[in-house]
Amino acid sequence: MTVGVSLLEINDLKTVFPSDIGPLRAVDGASFSVAAGERVGIVGESGSGKSVTALSIMGLIRTPPASVSGKVVFKGVDLLKVGSKQRQRVRGGQIGMIFQNPLNCLNPVMTIGHQIVETILAHEEIPKAEARDRAISLLQRVGIPDPSRSVDEYPHKFSGGMRQRVMIAMALSCQPDLLIADEPTTALDVTIQAQIVDLLMSICEEENTAVVFITHDLAILAGFAERVLVMYSGRIVEEGPVDTIYYGATHPYTWGLMTSITRLDESRQDRLSTISGNPPSAVFQPSGCPFHPRCRYAEEICPREIPALVVHKEDDHPSACHFAGALVPPARLRQVQQ
């Protein structure tokens, strides 16, 4: 796998939905980039803005009533400034997306082969028979048994893991440069999760396809991502190479995520650590640092000023915390870092 020049540049992305009680800021100034062939993970609690970020990149947010601003530059073109037809050519053709619930995304009254062929023909002018042959080849590649027969089956005939493989085949049908996987392992058992992750890894390495993997599961990203973005309240609050995030994180929110999961290399604990409180409302966001109401390290400056995502002199990677690099991690996390 070769990581190339920047493929996707997100700059100050904001996605706001209207509501009866005020504007709902689902994404509030997120900025990051993805290089060609790179595997990037985005992690955070539910409501942190991960999926809305993906939908905004794909142009699947209806505007109006919602508003999407900032820059989404893909291969040098700002997708927020192009017309709907040009964006449709990019969506599915150059950027593929795997949605988190394949049962709801697949049409129950159409065979899986028909749906894959339809995707191919929407972007390429090739004979239908050739598109069908490609669909069968894709099903074989993603591990669907007996693809020549399965291509004419309906979605309800497949298990959850097999349906997710069909979604991956559909996303790959036009050989995209970028693949966005929005929690592709949700509701799957751990064995199937590992198979899906291995499949995405092999695709990325063989085709040099960039992958943005959105998940709640830090353990999955540890074995897949090269770089991790931690998202909270619609913002990127920490980012860095996977080893840096897992062994040298400096943001208290990242610490909270890491200490709330079980580890195999330690004795059993009576109770896991938790992050106190709840994620902030997308309508009534706190002043200053959005994490300060839940942060045990908060000081007077935290509710007054929003920390920038920058590299602090005590740190070696960007972190949106006023005290990044100067705080002492929790004892359970220090064991990992040592």
VOBA-1610 file (N, C-alpha, C; in pm, whole numbers, padded with zeros to 5 digits, always signed):
BEGIN
Met+00084-00119+00000Met+00000+00000+00000Met+00088+00125+00000Thr+00053+00220-00084Thr+00130+00342-00096Thr+00041+00461-00063Val+00082+00539+00037Val+00009+00660+00071Val+00060+00773-00018Gly-00030+00834-00091Gly+00008+00935-00188Gly-00026+01075-00142Val-00044+01163-00242Val-00076+01302-00214Val-00217+01311-00158Ser-00251+01429-00109Ser-00382+01450-00048Ser-00493+01424-00149Leu-00588+01340-00111Leu-00701+01306-00195Leu-00825+01385-00155Leu-00845+01400-00024Leu-00962+01469+00029Leu-00917+01571+00133Glu-00965+01693+00120Glu-00934+01799+00216Glu-01065+01856+00270Ile-01086+01841+00401Ile-01203+01897+00468Ile-01157+02017+00548Asn-01218+02132+00525Asn-01176+02253+00593Asn-01298+02326+00651Asp-01303+02334+00785Asp-01407+02407+00857Asp-01548+02364+00813Leu-01569+02234+00806Leu-01699+02181+00765Leu-01803+02203+00875Lys-01914+02263+00837Lys-02024+02287+00931Lys-02155+02239+00868Thr-02226+02155+00939Thr-02356+02106+00893Thr-02457+02138+01002Val-02556+02220+00965Val-02654+02270+01062Val-02794+02235+01015Phe-02873+02179+01106Phe-03012+02144+01077Phe-03104+02239+01153Pro-03212+02284+01091Pro-03307+02367+01165Pro-03391+02283+01260Ser-03431+02340+01371Ser-03522+02272+01464Ser-03609+02376+01533Asp-03711+02329+01601Asp-03804+02421+01667Asp-03739+02496+01782Ile-03629+02443+01836Ile-03566+02508+01951Ile-03436+02578+01915Gly-03402+02577+01787Gly-03282+02647+01744Gly-03201+02564+01647Pro-03097+02622+01586Pro-03014+02548+01491Pro-02938+02434+01559Leu-02941+02318+01496Leu-02873+02199+01549Leu-02742+02183+01475Arg-02631+02206+01544Arg-02499+02204+01483Arg-02440+02063+01493Ala-02471+01980+01396Ala-02425+01841+01398Ala-02275+01831+01373Val-02224+01912+01280Val-02080+01922+01254Val-02045+02069+01269Asp-01944+02098+01351Asp-01919+02237+01389Asp-01773+02275+01369Gly-01731+02276+01244Gly-01596+02322+01213Gly-01492+02213+01205Ala-01531+02096+01156Ala-01436+01984+01144Ala-01340+02008+01028Ser-01213+01978+01049Ser-01111+01991+00944Ser-01017+01871+00952Phe-00994+01806+00838Phe-00896+01697+00831Phe-00870+01665+00685Ser-00775+01578+00659Ser-00741+01540+00523Ser-00721+01389+00516Val-00732+01336+00394Val-00709+01194+00369Val-00621+01184+00246Ala-00510+01112+00257Ala-00420+01094+00144Ala-00462+00974+00062Ala-00418+00970-00062Ala-00448+00856-00148Ala-00391+00729-00086Gly-00473+00626-00075Gly-00430+00499-00020Gly-00421+00492+00130Glu-00460+00598+00200Glu-00447+00602+00345Glu-00569+00541+00414Arg-00546+00480+00530Arg-00655+00426+00612Arg-00671+00516+00734Val-00784+00587+00739Val-00810+00683+00845Val-00930+00636+00926Gly-00919+00638+01057Gly-01029+00602+01145Gly-01086+00725+01213Ile-01219+00731+01225Ile-01285+00837+01300Ile-01362+00771+01413Val-01334+00813+01537Val-01395+00751+01653Val-01457+00857+01742Gly-01563+00819+01812Gly-01630+00910+01904Gly-01763+00852+01948Glu-01822+00911+02049Glu-01951+00866+02099Glu-02061+00892+01997Ser-02177+00831+02017Ser-02294+00862+01936Ser-02328+01009+01953Gly-02360+01074+01842Gly-02392+01216+01847Gly-02273+01308+01832Ser-02153+01251+01809Ser-02034+01337+01796Ser-02019+01397+01657Gly-02100+01350+01561Gly-02098+01409+01427Gly-02028+01325+01322Lys-01992+01202+01354Lys-01915+01118+01261Lys-01995+01087+01134Ser-02114+01033+01151Ser-02194+00994+01034Ser-02239+01114+00953Val-02273+01223+01020Val-02316+01344+00947Val-02200+01400+00866Thr-02079+01389+00918Thr-01961+01430+00841Thr-01951+01349+00713Ala-01969+01217+00724Ala-01962+01130+00606Ala-02071+01166+00506Leu-02193+01186+00554Leu-02305+01220+00465Leu-02284+01356+00399Ser-02222+01449+00472Ser-02193+01581+00414Ser-02090+01570+00303Ile-01989+01486+00321Ile-01889+01464+00217Ile-01954+01406+00092Met-02046+01313+00112Met-02112+01245+00001Met-02220+01330-00066Gly-02258+01441-00004Gly-02364+01523-00058Gly-02502+01464-00037Leu-02517+01389+00073Leu-02644+01323+00102Leu-02725+01396+00209Ile-02684+01518+00241Ile-02761+01604+00331Ile-02849+01694+00247Arg-02979+01693+00274Arg-03071+01774+00193Arg-03059+01920+00232Thr-03020+02003+00133Thr-03004+02147+00156Thr-03084+02225+00053Pro-03178+02312+00095Pro-03229+02320+00231Pro-03318+02200+00264Pro-03360+02184+00389Pro-03356+02280+00500Pro-03221+02290+00571Ala-03138+02184+00564Ala-03008+02191+00632Ala-02913+02281+00553Ser-02808+02324+00618Ser-02704+02402+00550Ser-02569+02336+00573Val-02490+02327+00467Val-02356+02270+00474Val-02259+02374+00421Ser-02160+02410+00500Ser-02063+02512+00459Ser-01922+02465+00488Gly-01826+02543+00442Gly-01685+02506+00453Gly-01634+02458+00320Lys-01537+02369+00320Lys-01480+02315+00197Lys-01469+02163+00206Val-01511+02096+00099Val-01493+01952+00083Val-01423+01934-00052Val-01290+01938-00050Val-01212+01937-00173Val-01167+01793-00202Phe-01218+01737-00310Phe-01183+01602-00351Phe-01112+01607-00486Lys-00988+01563-00487Lys-00904+01565-00608Lys-00902+01705-00670Gly-00891+01806-00585Gly-00878+01944-00629Gly-01007+02016-00658Val-01123+01951-00642Val-01252+02012-00673Val-01334+02023-00545Asp-01385+02143-00515Asp-01469+02163-00397Asp-01610+02111-00428Leu-01647+02001-00366Leu-01775+01937-00396Leu-01894+02019-00348Leu-01870+02114-00259Leu-01981+02198-00212Leu-02015+02309-00312Lys-01931+02324-00414Lys-01954+02432-00511Lys-01995+02380-00649Val-01994+02250-00668Val-02029+02195-00800Val-02179+02167-00806Gly-02229+02146-00929Gly-02370+02117-00948Gly-02405+01974-00907Ser-02533+01947-00899Ser-02580+01816-00854Ser-02538+01703-00948Lys-02534+01729-01080Lys-02495+01624-01175Lys-02350+01585-01159Gln-02262+01685-01139Gln-02120+01654-01121Gln-02099+01580-00989Arg-02172+01618-00886Arg-02159+01549-00758Arg-02209+01406-00770Gln-02313+01383-00846Gln-02364+01247-00865Gln-02261+01159-00935Arg-02183+01218-01025Arg-02079+01140-01093Arg-01969+01099-00995Val-01941+01187-00899Val-01839+01156-00799Val-01893+01054-00699Arg-02016+01075-00655Arg-02077+00987-00554Arg-02106+00849-00615Gly-02043+00749-00562Gly-02060+00613-00615Gly-01957+00579-00719Gly-01916+00678-00800Gly-01816+00653-00902Gly-01674+00666-00850Gln-01645+00778-00783Gln-01510+00802-00731Gln-01503+00792-00578Ile-01618+00812-00513Ile-01626+00793-00368Ile-01737+00693-00341Gly-01702+00580-00282Gly-01800+00479-00246Gly-01829+00487-00097Met-01950+00444-00059Met-01986+00449+00083Met-02053+00320+00125Ile-02010+00268+00241Ile-02070+00151+00302Ile-02151+00199+00422Phe-02281+00181+00418Phe-02367+00229+00525Phe-02374+00126+00638Gln-02413+00172+00756Gln-02405+00087+00875Gln-02518-00012+00887Asn-02627+00003+00815Asn-02738-00091+00826Asn-02774-00143+00687Pro-02711-00249+00640Pro-02734-00296+00504Pro-02877-00344+00479Leu-02945-00392+00583Leu-03082-00439+00563Leu-03173-00326+00521Asn-03151-00206+00574Asn-03233-00091+00537Asn-03186-00025+00407Cys-03059-00046+00372Cys-03005+00020+00253Cys-03028-00060+00125Leu-03040-00191+00136Leu-03066-00275+00019Leu-03216-00280-00009Asn-03252-00269-00136Asn-03393-00274-00176Asn-03443-00418-00164Pro-03543-00444-00080Pro-03587-00583-00057Pro-03656-00648-00176Val-03701-00569-00275Val-03774-00626-00389Val-03688-00635-00514Met-03558-00610-00499Met-03466-00621-00611Met-03353-00718-00573Thr-03310-00798-00667Thr-03199-00890-00639Thr-03072-00809-00614Ile-02978-00870-00542Ile-02855-00797-00513Ile-02777-00770-00640Gly-02783-00862-00735Gly-02715-00841-00863Gly-02771-00723-00938His-02903-00710-00938His-02967-00597-01007His-02921-00466-00946Gln-02909-00461-00813Gln-02871-00337-00746Gln-02725-00300-00774Ile-02638-00400-00782Ile-02498-00372-00815Ile-02485-00329-00960Val-02556-00398-01050Val-02553-00363-01192Val-02606-00221-01213Glu-02713-00187-01141Glu-02771-00053-01152Glu-02668+00054-01115Thr-02590+00027-01010Thr-02487+00122-00968Thr-02380+00138-01076Ile-02339+00027-01136Ile-02235+00032-01240Ile-02285+00110-01362Leu-02406+00080-01406Leu-02459+00144-01526Leu-02488+00292-01505Ala-02507+00333-01381Ala-02531+00475-01353Ala-02405+00558-01376His-02287+00491-01376His-02161+00566-01388His-02080+00528-01511Glu-02111+00416-01572Glu-02032+00371-01686Glu-02124+00326-01800Glu-02083+00358-01921Glu-02160+00316-02039Glu-02101+00186-02092Ile-02147+00076-02034Ile-02101-00057-02075Ile-02222-00146-02093Pro-02210-00255-02167Pro-02323-00347-02184Pro-02369-00404-02050Lys-02498-00429-02040Lys-02554-00481-01916Lys-02494-00617-01880Ala-02466-00698-01982Ala-02407-00830-01956Ala-02268-00816-01893Glu-02192-00717-01939Glu-02059-00694-01882Glu-02070-00646-01738Ala-02170-00561-01711Ala-02191-00513-01574Ala-02230-00629-01482Arg-02311-00722-01534Arg-02350-00839-01454Arg-02229-00927-01424Asp-02143-00946-01523Asp-02022-01026-01500Asp-01934-00961-01394Arg-01927-00828-01396Arg-01848-00759-01294Arg-01912-00777-01157Ala-02045-00772-01151Ala-02115-00791-01024Ala-02083-00929-00965Ile-02083-01032-01050Ile-02052-01167-01003Ile-01908-01173-00953Ser-01817-01108-01027Ser-01676-01106-00987Ser-01658-01036-00852Leu-01732-00927-00833Leu-01724-00854-00707Leu-01777-00936-00591Leu-01888-01006-00613Leu-01944-01091-00508Leu-01845-01201-00469Gln-01777-01254-00569Gln-01675-01356-00540Gln-01561-01296-00459Arg-01522-01176-00495Arg-01409-01113-00426Arg-01439-01084-00279Val-01564-01046-00249Val-01597-01013-00110Val-01639-01136-00030Gly-01631-01254-00091Gly-01654-01376-00015Gly-01795-01427-00012Ile-01879-01387-00109Ile-02015-01441-00117Ile-02008-01580-00180Pro-02060-01684-00114Pro-02052-01819-00171Pro-02138-01834-00296Asp-02088-01911-00393Asp-02160-01939-00517Asp-02215-01810-00580Pro-02128-01717-00617Pro-02174-01585-00665Pro-02261-01592-00789Ser-02242-01690-00877Ser-02323-01700-00998Ser-02470-01725-00965Arg-02495-01793-00853Arg-02632-01814-00809Arg-02679-01702-00717Ser-02590-01657-00629Ser-02627-01555-00531Ser-02663-01422-00595Val-02609-01396-00715Val-02635-01268-00781Val-02783-01248-00809Asp-02860-01356-00815Asp-03003-01347-00843Asp-03089-01367-00718Glu-03027-01363-00600Glu-03100-01377-00475Glu-03140-01239-00421Tyr-03239-01240-00332Tyr-03287-01116-00270Tyr-03219-01097-00135Pro-03212-00972-00086Pro-03136-00944+00037Pro-03179-01028+00158His-03306-01063+00170His-03351-01134+00289His-03295-01277+00296Lys-03238-01324+00188Lys-03180-01458+00188Lys-03040-01461+00253Phe-02986-01344+00283Phe-02849-01336+00333Phe-02847-01300+00481Ser-02742-01344+00549Ser-02720-01306+00688Ser-02672-01161+00695Gly-02663-01107+00817Gly-02617-00969+00833Gly-02476-00949+00779Gly-02387-01044+00806Gly-02250-01032+00756Gly-02242-01041+00606Met-02323-01128+00545Met-02324-01141+00399Met-02384-01017+00333Arg-02487-00959+00396Arg-02545-00835+00341Arg-02442-00722+00343Gln-02362-00719+00451Gln-02260-00616+00456Gln-02155-00638+00348Arg-02125-00762+00315Arg-02033-00790+00205Arg-02091-00744+00072Val-02222-00760+00057Val-02289-00711-00065Val-02275-00559-00074Met-02292-00490+00040Met-02277-00344+00040Met-02135-00304+00002Ile-02037-00380+00048Ile-01898-00351+00012Ile-01877-00372-00138Ala-01934-00479-00192Ala-01923-00505-00336Ala-01985-00390-00415Met-02100-00341-00370Met-02166-00230-00439Met-02082-00104-00433Ala-02021-00078-00315Ala-01938+00041-00301Ala-01813+00035-00388Leu-01765-00087-00416Leu-01644-00106-00497Leu-01673-00120-00645Ser-01799-00121-00683Ser-01837-00158-00819Ser-01777-00068-00927Cys-01747+00056-00894Cys-01690+00149-00993Cys-01545+00185-00961Gln-01481+00102-00879Gln-01340+00120-00845Gln-01312+00261-00793Pro-01374+00300-00681Pro-01357+00436-00628Pro-01216+00459-00572Asp-01178+00585-00568Asp-01050+00622-00509Asp-01060+00631-00357Leu-01182+00657-00307Leu-01205+00674-00164Leu-01327+00592-00123Leu-01313+00520-00013Leu-01422+00439+00041Leu-01451+00489+00183Ile-01576+00527+00207Ile-01618+00570+00341Ile-01702+00458+00401Ala-01654+00402+00511Ala-01724+00292+00578Ala-01783+00345+00708Asp-01914+00364+00710Asp-01983+00421+00826Asp-02029+00309+00919Glu-01947+00280+01018Glu-01975+00174+01115Glu-02018+00044+01046Pro-01933-00010+00959Pro-01972-00128+00881Pro-01981-00256+00962Thr-01934-00254+01087Thr-01937-00376+01168Thr-02043-00371+01278Thr-02130-00268+01275Thr-02235-00257+01376Thr-02327-00378+01370Ala-02361-00432+01487Ala-02456-00543+01504Ala-02404-00677+01449Leu-02275-00684+01418Leu-02216-00810+01373Leu-02136-00871+01488Asp-02130-01004+01493Asp-02051-01066+01599Asp-01903-01047+01570Val-01820-01071+01672Val-01679-01034+01662Val-01607-01110+01551Thr-01647-01234+01524Thr-01583-01311+01417Thr-01609-01249+01282Ile-01737-01211+01257Ile-01773-01147+01131Ile-01710-01009+01121Gln-01703-00938+01233Gln-01637-00807+01234Gln-01494-00819+01185Ala-01422-00918+01236Ala-01283-00937+01196Ala-01271-00968+01048Gln-01366-01046+00995Gln-01364-01079+00852Gln-01387-00954+00767Ile-01481-00869+00810Ile-01510-00746+00734Ile-01389-00653+00736Val-01325-00640+00851Val-01207-00553+00862Val-01093-00607+00777Asp-01071-00738+00779Asp-00967-00799+00695Asp-00996-00776+00547Leu-01123-00783+00509Leu-01161-00761+00370Leu-01131-00618+00328Leu-01166-00521+00412Leu-01139-00381+00380Leu-00989-00355+00374Met-00915-00420+00462Met-00769-00404+00462Met-00709-00454+00330Ser-00754-00571+00286Ser-00699-00626+00162Ser-00736-00540+00042Ile-00858-00485+00041Ile-00900-00397-00068Ile-00813-00272-00073Cys-00789-00214+00043Cys-00707-00092+00050Cys-00566-00119-00001Glu-00508-00232+00036Glu-00370-00263-00002Glu-00359-00301-00150Glu-00457-00377-00200Glu-00449-00424-00339Glu-00483-00314-00439Glu-00580-00231-00407Glu-00627-00129-00501Glu-00574+00011-00471Asn-00498+00025-00360Asn-00452+00156-00315Asn-00570+00252-00296Thr-00679+00197-00242Thr-00800+00275-00215Thr-00791+00336-00076Ala-00815+00464-00066Ala-00820+00529+00065Ala-00949+00489+00135Val-00942+00467+00266Val-01058+00426+00343Val-01073+00516+00465Val-01194+00569+00485Val-01229+00639+00608Val-01323+00546+00685Phe-01279+00497+00798Phe-01351+00397+00876Phe-01409+00465+01000Ile-01542+00475+01006Ile-01611+00538+01118Ile-01659+00430+01213Thr-01629+00444+01342Thr-01667+00340+01436Thr-01669+00393+01579His-01734+00316+01668His-01724+00340+01812His-01613+00256+01873Asp-01567+00157+01799Asp-01482+00052+01854Asp-01334+00085+01835Leu-01269+00126+01941Leu-01126+00159+01934Leu-01042+00037+01901Ala-01087-00081+01944Ala-01009-00202+01918Ala-01000-00231+01769Ile-01107-00208+01695Ile-01107-00231+01550Ile-01008-00137+01482Leu-01007-00011+01522Leu-00917+00086+01459Leu-00772+00053+01486Ala-00744-00007+01602Ala-00605-00039+01637Ala-00542-00132+01534Gly-00622-00221+01476Gly-00568-00315+01379Gly-00590-00275+01236Phe-00654-00160+01213Phe-00687-00122+01075Phe-00628+00013+01035Ala-00651+00115+01117Ala-00619+00252+01076Ala-00470+00282+01086Glu-00425+00370+00999Glu-00290+00425+01008Glu-00292+00556+01087Arg-00405+00626+01079Arg-00421+00753+01150Arg-00561+00757+01209Val-00573+00814+01329Val-00700+00817+01400Val-00740+00962+01428Leu-00868+00992+01402Leu-00927+01122+01435Leu-01030+01099+01545Val-01018+01172+01654Val-01113+01161+01765Val-01210+01279+01754Met-01340+01248+01750Met-01440+01351+01724Met-01531+01368+01846Tyr-01561+01493+01877Tyr-01649+01523+01990Tyr-01725+01652+01960Ser-01856+01647+01978Ser-01941+01765+01960Ser-01920+01832+01824Gly-01906+01749+01720Gly-01894+01802+01584Gly-01756+01852+01547Arg-01658+01831+01634Arg-01521+01880+01609Arg-01420+01766+01619Ile-01308+01782+01552Ile-01195+01693+01572Ile-01118+01746+01691Val-01105+01665+01797Val-01039+01713+01919Val-00898+01656+01935Glu-00866+01552+01859Glu-00730+01498+01862Glu-00709+01413+01738Glu-00589+01416+01685Glu-00558+01331+01570Glu-00409+01297+01571Gly-00379+01183+01510Gly-00240+01143+01502Gly-00227+01001+01452Pro-00105+00955+01429Pro-00082+00816+01391Pro-00143+00722+01495Val-00181+00603+01451Val-00254+00513+01540Val-00174+00483+01667Asp-00044+00460+01658Asp+00034+00430+01777Asp+00042+00550+01871Thr+00047+00669+01814Thr+00052+00790+01896Thr-00076+00807+01975Ile-00190+00783+01912Ile-00318+00798+01980Ile-00335+00691+02088Tyr-00295+00569+02060Tyr-00317+00462+02156Tyr-00215+00462+02270Tyr-00094+00511+02243Tyr+00009+00507+02346Tyr+00055+00645+02392Gly+00006+00750+02327Gly+00050+00883+02367Gly-00057+00989+02355Ala-00185+00950+02370Ala-00295+01046+02363Ala-00279+01150+02473Thr-00323+01274+02444Thr-00310+01382+02543Thr-00441+01451+02573His-00549+01419+02500His-00678+01485+02526His-00756+01403+02628Pro-00812+01466+02731Pro-00889+01392+02833Pro-01006+01312+02776Tyr-01065+01358+02667Tyr-01175+01281+02608Tyr-01125+01150+02548Thr-01011+01155+02481Thr-00952+01033+02427Thr-00917+00937+02540Trp-00863+00991+02650Trp-00835+00907+02767Trp-00962+00839+02816Gly-01071+00915+02821Gly-01197+00858+02868Gly-01245+00745+02780Leu-01232+00761+02648Leu-01272+00654+02556Leu-01187+00529+02577Met-01057+00547+02596Met-00967+00433+02606Met-00981+00359+02739Thr-01007+00432+02847Thr-01017+00366+02978Thr-01155+00306+03002Ser-01249+00328+02910Ser-01384+00272+02928Ser-01402+00139+02856Ile-01295+00086+02799Ile-01304-00043+02731Ile-01220-00146+02807Thr-01259-00273+02792Thr-01189-00380+02861Thr-01054-00408+02796Arg-00962-00464+02876Arg-00831-00503+02826Arg-00803-00646+02867Leu-00736-00719+02780Leu-00705-00858+02807Leu-00578-00876+02891Asp-00499-00770+02902Asp-00370-00783+02969Asp-00373-00734+03113Glu-00493-00721+03171Glu-00502-00676+03309Glu-00602-00762+03385Ser-00588-00763+03518Ser-00681-00840+03600Ser-00821-00781+03593Arg-00918-00864+03623Arg-01058-00822+03613Arg-01087-00710+03713Gln-01160-00609+03666Gln-01201-00499+03752Gln-01349-00512+03783Asp-01387-00457+03900Asp-01529-00463+03936Asp-01613-00375+03844Arg-01560-00263+03806Arg-01636-00170+03724Arg-01541-00094+03631Leu-01580-00081+03504Leu-01499-00005+03410Leu-01511+00144+03438Ser-01409+00217+03397Ser-01415+00363+03407Ser-01518+00416+03307Thr-01579+00528+03342Thr-01677+00590+03253Thr-01647+00739+03242Ile-01699+00799+03136Ile-01691+00945+03121Ile-01817+01001+03186Ser-01802+01083+03285Ser-01918+01135+03358Ser-02002+01224+03267Gly-02132+01233+03300Gly-02221+01320+03226Gly-02259+01265+03090Asn-02317+01349+03007Asn-02364+01311+02875Asn-02304+01403+02769Pro-02297+01357+02644Pro-02251+01445+02536Pro-02339+01569+02528Pro-02282+01682+02490Pro-02360+01807+02487Pro-02465+01805+02377Ser-02570+01882+02399Ser-02674+01899+02297Ser-02616+01973+02178Ala-02657+01932+02057Ala-02611+02000+01937Ala-02676+02137+01922Val-02779+02163+02002Val-02847+02294+02000Val-02792+02384+02108Phe-02784+02331+02231Phe-02737+02411+02344Phe-02597+02364+02382Gln-02500+02409+02308Gln-02362+02368+02333Gln-02301+02455+02442Pro-02214+02397+02525Pro-02151+02476+02631Pro-02053+02578+02574Ser-02026+02680+02650Ser-01927+02779+02608Ser-01788+02720+02620Gly-01694+02781+02550Gly-01556+02737+02559Gly-01536+02597+02505Cys-01451+02519+02572Cys-01425+02382+02531Cys-01552+02299+02548Pro-01600+02233+02443Pro-01725+02158+02455Pro-01717+02041+02553Phe-01596+01996+02587Phe-01582+01882+02677Phe-01570+01925+02823His-01557+02053+02851His-01524+02096+02988His-01627+02055+03093Pro-01759+02048+03062Pro-01852+02007+03168Pro-01831+01862+03216Arg-01764+01781+03136Arg-01742+01640+03171Arg-01596+01612+03207Cys-01513+01712+03202Cys-01368+01692+03215Cys-01323+01714+03360Arg-01256+01615+03414Arg-01205+01625+03552Arg-01087+01720+03563Tyr-01027+01758+03449Tyr-00909+01844+03451Tyr-00943+01990+03417Ala-01071+02024+03406Ala-01111+02158+03361Ala-01062+02266+03457Glu-01013+02377+03398Glu-00970+02493+03475Glu-01053+02615+03432Glu-01019+02731+03487Glu-01099+02851+03461Glu-01104+02889+03314Ile-00995+02862+03242Ile-00991+02902+03100Ile-01084+02816+03014Cys-01112+02694+03058Cys-01183+02597+02973Cys-01324+02643+02932Pro-01408+02695+03024Pro-01540+02742+02980Pro-01537+02877+02908Arg-01421+02942+02905Arg-01412+03075+02843Arg-01365+03069+02699Glu-01270+02980+02668Glu-01208+02980+02536Glu-01215+02841+02473Ile-01245+02839+02343Ile-01244+02713+02268Ile-01101+02682+02228Pro-01047+02569+02270Pro-00908+02537+02234Pro-00894+02501+02087Ala-00790+02548+02025Ala-00764+02517+01884Ala-00699+02381+01872Leu-00721+02317+01757Leu-00657+02189+01730Leu-00518+02217+01676Val-00421+02221+01766Val-00284+02255+01729Val-00187+02163+01803Val-00063+02165+01757Val+00043+02090+01826Val+00100+02180+01935His+00085+02140+02061His+00138+02216+02173His+00286+02184+02192Lys+00357+02272+02257Lys+00501+02253+02271Lys+00535+02130+02356Glu+00440+02090+02445Glu+00464+01970+02526Glu+00419+01844+02455Asp+00363+01858+02334Asp+00300+01746+02265Asp+00371+01721+02133Asp+00330+01614+02063Asp+00389+01584+01933Asp+00284+01560+01825His+00157+01591+01856His+00050+01575+01758His-00062+01671+01795Pro-00152+01706+01701Pro-00257+01804+01729Pro-00356+01755+01834Ser-00390+01843+01926Ser-00488+01813+02030Ser-00559+01942+02068Ala-00693+01938+02075Ala-00771+02057+02108Ala-00797+02062+02258Cys-00689+02081+02334Cys-00698+02093+02479Cys-00601+02201+02524His-00646+02288+02613His-00559+02396+02660His-00434+02342+02731Phe-00443+02220+02785Phe-00333+02166+02866Phe-00275+02039+02805Ala-00288+02023+02676Ala-00237+01903+02610Ala-00088+01887+02634Gly-00050+01767+02674Gly+00090+01739+02699Gly+00136+01772+02839Ala+00054+01850+02914Ala+00094+01890+03049Ala+00019+01814+03157Leu-00083+01736+03119Leu-00163+01662+03216Leu-00109+01520+03233Val-00135+01463+03348Val-00094+01326+03377Val-00210+01232+03346Pro-00190+01134+03257Pro-00299+01044+03220Pro-00345+00962+03341Pro-00467+00905+03335Pro-00513+00816+03442Pro-00419+00698+03458Ala-00415+00642+03578Ala-00322+00535+03609Ala-00340+00415+03517Arg-00465+00381+03485Arg-00490+00265+03399Arg-00434+00286+03260Leu-00435+00410+03213Leu-00383+00440+03081Leu-00231+00448+03083Arg-00173+00493+03194Arg-00028+00499+03202Arg+00035+00362+03190Gln-00037+00259+03235Gln+00014+00123+03222Gln+00031+00085+03075Val-00063+00130+02991Val-00056+00103+02848Val+00058+00183+02784Gln+00068+00310+02820Gln+00168+00397+02760Gln+00310+00357+02797Gln+00324+00289+02910Gln+00458+00245+02952Gln+00496+00112+02887
//
